[in-house]
Amino acid sequence: MRVVHINKSDVKGGAAVAASRIVSSLRGMDVEASMLVAEKLGQDDWSVSIANSRREKAKVMFFFLQEVAAFLPHEKSKTSRFAFSLARRGFNLSKHPLIMEADIIHLHWFNQGFLSLKGLEKIFQLGKPVVWTLHDMWSFTGGCHYAGSCEGYQKSCGSCPLIQDASPNDISAVQHGKKQMAYNNAPLSIVTCSQWLGSVARQSSLLKHHRVTSIPNPIDTDFYAPVPRQEARKRLNLPLDKKILLFGAANVADPRKGIALLLHALKLLSTRKHADQIELVIFGKTPPRLAEKLPFPARLMHYVSDADTLVDLYNAADVFVLPSLEDNLPNTVMEALSCGTPVAAFRIGGVPEMVAHGICGYLAAPGDAGGLAEGIEYLLFKCSEQACRENAREKVLNNFAPELVAKQYLQLYLQLLSEKGGDNE
């Protein structure tokens, strides 16, 4: 069985990391899985880029810039620039050898100039089974990646709150209509990596008539594994006698990641007993002068590209905090839990499917900074530390181990191929 996965990058971004882990898990089950990308940044030989020359790489950038430029007239603010994708420009992947040879085509995240809606239609027209693992809501909205409180995707979009020229027939309504035409009679099966996203997808007008299955993302539990905390701290030159609170995201300033709520929670926490024992560690792209706004001593690690360092960070921490108000099945949460580190977060998206409240973490009401502060304090000073860490690791082993996830995908692939074979009889 040959399966080709399509994602813009192999390692850059949460969807890329998740997609690569799925491919690796499938290859561990002897599935001939490969990944077709625009940006190959990793070393895996199963990842193949469409852009291997300077000219082709320039074309990738050109398409990306065209996508950005096309949205600028509609842009409400810079913070929403990459929260909405038009999918007007992209490559024709339908004639690529990996696509032509594949038994199954498996889509992931392909926006920002890699695959357009027209290119997507050409893939559907091949007649091969197409699986699409959703890492956000874009597939069933008029263009936004997360809809927030808007429920326009349940009908036909329009009057989009993310654009400045919103109207009943705005770009979100137009793109929703184009997706409707592209999806009609497409050999498309949807996979969501959280049950939450699955339930939302089933409510959408675009996907409610398609098969929707929920399969979580896997994680390498042998690599993301507990190590002695003091040793991890020594390697990172972190204090051995402090309670370390860890926060990280690709872009810490992304409004969706909740930095404002985290700052509010930290200020509340700084007034509590034992506050002098807390130290922060933050990784990812950070806004200027962030350290000045923090009420605790902080170590800013910036972007961490070395996976071994990331494992040490999770193991060095007493608690990982996720203040996001919108998220699917965050890799950071799974990585922390796999290393035995409990998580404090809001009860949003797919997070409750990973974090068992009071068992391997703490879930506050969405947007409740006071509740998040209480959760951090509970996990740092009040819970049974050893039990919480063991429960975190056990949660991952029992639900997100690579072989468990790969078996679910393999079962879906076999079912789709069986159905296709029956159609041909």
C-alpha positions in Angstrom: 0.0 0.0 0.0 1.4 3.4 -1.0 0.2 6.5 0.8 1.4 10.0 0.0 0.9 12.7 2.6 0.7 16.4 1.6 1.7 19.2 3.9 3.4 22.5 3.2 6.4 21.7 5.4 7.8 18.5 7.0 8.8 20.1 10.3 7.8 23.8 10.4 4.6 24.3 12.4 2.3 22.2 14.5 0.5 20.5 11.6 3.9 19.6 10.0 5.1 18.0 13.2 1.9 16.1 13.6 1.8 15.0 9.9 5.5 13.8 10.1 4.7 11.8 13.2 1.8 10.1 11.5 4.0 9.2 8.5 6.7 7.8 10.8 4.1 5.8 12.7 2.7 4.3 9.5 6.2 3.4 8.3 6.7 1.6 11.5 3.7 -0.6 10.5 5.3 -1.3 7.1 3.1 1.1 5.2 4.9 2.7 2.3 4.2 6.2 3.4 5.9 9.4 2.0 5.3 13.1 2.3 5.1 15.7 -0.4 6.1 19.2 0.8 7.0 22.7 -0.5 9.5 23.3 2.3 11.8 20.4 3.2 13.7 21.3 6.4 14.1 17.9 8.0 16.4 15.0 7.1 13.9 12.1 6.6 14.3 10.6 3.1 10.6 9.9 2.9 9.9 13.6 2.8 10.1 14.9 -0.8 10.0 18.6 -1.8 8.5 19.9 -5.0 11.1 22.8 -4.9 14.6 21.5 -5.3 16.0 24.3 -7.5 16.5 28.0 -6.8 13.8 28.8 -9.4 11.3 26.4 -7.8 12.0 27.7 -4.3 11.4 31.2 -5.6 8.1 30.1 -7.0 7.1 28.8 -3.6 7.9 32.2 -2.1 6.1 34.0 -5.0 2.9 32.0 -4.5 3.1 32.7 -0.7 3.5 36.5 -1.3 0.6 36.4 -3.8 -1.6 34.8 -1.2 -0.7 37.5 1.3 -1.1 40.3 -1.2 -4.6 39.0 -2.2 -5.8 39.2 1.4 -4.4 42.6 2.2 -7.4 44.6 0.8 -9.6 42.6 3.2 -7.3 42.5 6.2 -8.8 43.9 9.4 -5.5 43.9 11.3 -2.0 42.5 11.1 -2.9 40.0 13.8 -5.5 38.4 11.4 -3.2 38.3 8.4 -2.5 34.5 8.7 -5.7 33.6 10.4 -7.5 33.6 7.0 -6.4 31.8 3.8 -7.7 32.3 0.3 -6.1 29.3 -1.4 -6.1 31.0 -4.8 -2.5 30.1 -5.8 -0.7 26.8 -5.6 1.0 24.0 -7.5 -0.6 21.3 -9.6 0.4 18.3 -7.6 -1.9 15.9 -9.4 0.8 14.9 -11.9 3.6 14.4 -9.4 5.0 10.9 -9.5 4.3 10.3 -5.8 0.6 11.3 -6.4 0.4 9.2 -9.5 1.8 6.1 -7.8 -0.2 6.4 -4.6 -3.1 4.2 -3.6 -4.2 6.7 -1.0 -3.7 10.5 -1.0 -3.6 11.9 2.5 -4.0 15.7 2.9 -2.9 17.8 5.9 -2.2 21.6 6.0 -1.4 23.0 2.5 -2.3 26.7 2.7 -0.1 29.8 2.0 0.6 29.1 -1.7 1.2 25.3 -1.7 -2.1 24.0 -2.9 -5.0 26.0 -4.2 -8.7 25.0 -4.3 -8.3 24.4 -8.1 -5.3 22.1 -7.3 -7.4 20.3 -4.7 -10.1 19.7 -7.3 -7.5 18.1 -9.6 -6.5 15.7 -6.9 -10.1 14.8 -6.3 -10.6 14.2 -10.0 -8.0 11.4 -10.0 -10.6 9.3 -8.3 -8.3 7.9 -5.7 -9.4 7.8 -2.0 -8.5 11.0 -0.3 -8.0 11.3 3.4 -7.8 14.7 4.9 -6.5 15.1 8.5 -7.7 18.4 9.8 -5.4 20.4 12.0 -7.7 23.4 12.2 -11.1 24.5 10.9 -10.1 25.9 7.5 -11.5 23.0 5.5 -15.1 23.7 6.4 -15.0 27.5 6.8 -15.0 30.3 4.3 -11.3 30.9 5.0 -10.6 31.3 8.7 -8.5 28.7 10.5 -10.4 29.1 13.7 -13.9 30.5 13.8 -14.0 31.5 17.4 -17.6 32.3 18.4 -18.7 32.6 14.7 -21.0 29.8 13.5 -21.3 31.0 9.9 -19.6 27.7 8.7 -22.8 25.9 9.7 -24.6 27.6 6.8 -22.7 29.4 4.1 -20.3 31.9 5.8 -20.4 35.6 4.8 -20.3 38.6 7.1 -16.9 37.3 8.3 -15.7 38.9 11.5 -12.1 38.5 10.5 -12.2 40.9 7.5 -12.8 44.6 7.2 -15.2 44.5 4.3 -17.6 41.9 5.7 -20.9 41.5 3.9 -23.3 38.6 3.2 -21.4 38.1 -0.1 -17.9 38.7 1.0 -14.8 36.6 0.3 -15.7 34.1 3.0 -19.1 33.5 1.3 -17.4 33.2 -2.1 -14.8 30.8 -1.0 -17.4 28.7 1.0 -19.3 28.3 -2.3 -16.1 27.3 -4.2 -15.4 24.6 -1.5 -18.9 23.4 -1.8 -18.5 22.8 -5.5 -15.0 21.2 -5.0 -16.3 18.8 -2.3 -19.4 17.6 -4.2 -18.9 13.9 -5.1 -15.2 14.1 -4.1 -13.8 10.7 -2.8 -13.1 12.5 0.5 -12.9 11.1 4.0 -12.2 13.4 6.9 -10.1 12.7 10.0 -9.9 15.0 12.9 -7.2 14.6 15.5 -9.6 15.6 18.3 -13.2 14.5 19.0 -14.0 18.2 19.6 -13.0 19.1 16.0 -14.9 16.1 14.7 -18.1 17.3 16.4 -17.6 20.8 14.9 -16.9 19.4 11.4 -20.1 17.3 11.5 -22.1 20.5 12.2 -20.6 22.3 9.2 -22.5 22.6 5.9 -19.4 21.6 3.9 -18.5 18.3 5.6 -21.7 17.1 7.3 -22.3 14.7 4.4 -18.8 13.3 4.4 -17.3 10.5 6.6 -15.7 12.1 9.7 -13.5 10.0 11.9 -11.5 11.0 14.9 -8.0 9.7 15.3 -5.5 11.4 17.6 -2.0 12.5 16.6 0.8 10.1 17.7 4.0 10.9 19.6 7.3 9.1 19.9 7.0 8.0 23.5 10.5 6.6 23.5 12.0 10.0 22.6 9.6 12.2 24.6 10.1 10.3 27.8 10.9 11.2 31.4 14.5 11.8 32.5 15.8 12.8 35.9 14.6 16.4 36.4 17.8 17.6 38.1 19.9 16.3 35.3 17.7 18.1 32.7 18.0 21.3 34.7 21.8 21.0 34.9 22.1 20.6 31.1 20.0 23.7 30.7 21.6 25.7 33.5 18.3 26.1 35.2 18.0 26.5 39.0 17.7 23.3 40.9 15.8 24.7 43.9 12.9 26.5 42.1 9.5 25.6 40.8 9.7 26.0 37.1 6.7 26.9 35.0 7.1 26.3 31.3 5.3 28.0 28.4 6.0 27.7 24.7 4.6 28.3 21.2 6.0 28.8 17.8 4.9 32.5 18.1 4.2 33.5 21.7 2.6 36.7 20.5 -0.1 35.0 18.4 -3.3 36.2 20.0 -4.7 32.7 19.8 -2.0 31.4 22.2 -3.3 33.5 25.0 -0.3 35.5 26.2 -2.5 38.3 27.6 -4.4 35.8 29.7 -1.2 34.2 30.9 0.2 37.5 32.0 -3.0 38.2 33.9 -2.8 34.8 35.6 0.9 35.3 36.5 0.2 38.6 38.1 -2.5 37.0 40.3 -0.1 34.1 41.1 2.6 36.6 42.1 0.5 37.7 45.1 0.1 34.1 46.4 2.1 32.2 49.0 5.3 30.6 47.7 5.4 33.0 44.7 9.1 33.6 45.5 9.8 29.9 44.6 8.5 30.2 41.0 10.6 30.8 37.9 9.4 31.0 34.3 10.9 29.4 31.2 9.5 30.5 27.8 10.4 29.1 24.4 9.3 30.3 20.9 9.3 33.6 19.1 8.7 36.2 21.8 7.4 39.8 21.5 9.9 42.6 22.3 10.4 43.5 26.0 8.3 40.6 27.2 10.6 39.9 30.2 9.7 43.4 31.5 6.0 42.4 31.7 6.6 39.2 33.7 6.2 39.2 37.5 8.6 36.3 37.9 12.3 35.8 36.9 12.2 34.4 33.4 14.5 32.5 31.0 13.6 33.2 27.4 14.8 30.4 25.2 13.4 31.8 21.9 13.0 29.3 19.1 14.2 25.8 20.1 15.1 23.8 17.0 17.0 21.0 18.9 14.6 18.2 19.9 16.8 17.0 22.7 16.8 20.5 24.2 13.0 20.5 24.0 12.8 17.1 25.8 15.0 18.5 28.6 12.8 21.6 28.9 9.7 19.5 29.4 11.5 17.3 31.9 13.0 20.3 33.8 9.6 21.9 34.3 7.3 21.2 37.2 4.2 22.4 35.1 3.6 23.3 31.5 0.9 26.0 30.9 -1.2 26.4 27.8 -3.3 29.6 27.9 -4.8 29.2 24.4 -8.5 30.0 23.9 -8.5 28.1 20.5 -6.6 24.9 19.8 -7.1 21.5 18.4 -4.8 18.9 19.9 -1.6 20.9 20.7 1.7 19.1 20.2 3.2 20.9 23.2 0.6 19.5 25.6 1.2 16.0 24.3 5.0 16.4 24.5 4.8 17.7 28.0 2.5 14.8 29.2 4.7 12.3 27.5 7.7 13.5 29.5 5.6 13.2 32.7 4.9 16.9 33.1 1.4 18.0 34.2 -0.4 20.7 32.2 -2.5 23.7 33.3 -4.8 24.9 30.6 -8.3 26.2 29.7 -11.0 23.7 29.0 -11.1 24.4 25.2 -10.9 22.4 21.9 -9.3 19.0 22.2 -7.3 19.8 25.3 -9.7 17.9 27.7 -9.1 14.8 25.6 -5.5 14.9 26.7 -5.5 16.6 30.1 -7.6 14.8 32.8 -8.6 17.4 35.3 -7.1 16.8 38.7 -5.3 13.6 37.5 -2.6 14.7 35.1 -3.3 18.5 35.0 -5.8 21.2 35.7 -8.5 22.7 33.4 -9.8 26.1 34.1 -13.0 27.6 32.5 -12.2 29.2 29.1 -10.7 32.7 29.6 -10.7 32.5 33.4 -7.3 33.9 34.2 -8.0 33.5 37.9 -8.9 29.8 37.4 -5.7 29.3 35.4 -3.6 30.8 38.3 -5.4 28.5 40.7 -4.5 25.6 38.4 -0.9 26.5 38.2 -0.7 26.9 42.0 -2.4 23.6 42.6 -0.1 21.7 40.3 3.0 23.4 41.7 2.3 23.2 45.4 -0.8 21.2 46.3 -1.2 18.0 44.2 0.6 14.7 44.7 3.5 15.4 42.4 4.7 11.9 41.7 1.2 10.6 41.1 0.4 13.5 38.7 3.6 12.9 36.7 3.0 9.1 36.4 -0.6 9.8 35.4 0.5 12.2 32.7 2.9 9.6 31.2 0.3 6.9 31.4 -2.3 9.0 29.6 0.0 9.3 26.6 1.1 5.6 26.5 -2.5 4.5 26.6 -3.9 6.9 23.9 -1.2 8.4 21.7 1.5 5.8 21.2 2.5 5.5 17.5 1.4 2.0 17.0 -2.1 2.7 18.4 -2.6 5.6 16.1 -1.1 3.9 13.0 -3.4 0.9 13.5 -6.4 3.2 13.3 -5.2 4.9 10.1 -4.3 1.5 8.6 -7.8 0.3 9.3 -9.3 3.4 7.6 -7.0 3.0 4.5 -8.0 -0.7 4.1 -11.7 0.2 4.4 -11.4 2.9 1.8 -9.5 0.6 -0.6 -12.0 -2.2 -0.1 -14.9 0.2 -0.9 -13.1 1.5 -4.0 -12.5 -2.1 -5.1 -16.2 -2.8 -4.6 -17.2 0.2 -6.7 -15.0 -1.1 -9.6 -16.7 -4.6 -9.6 
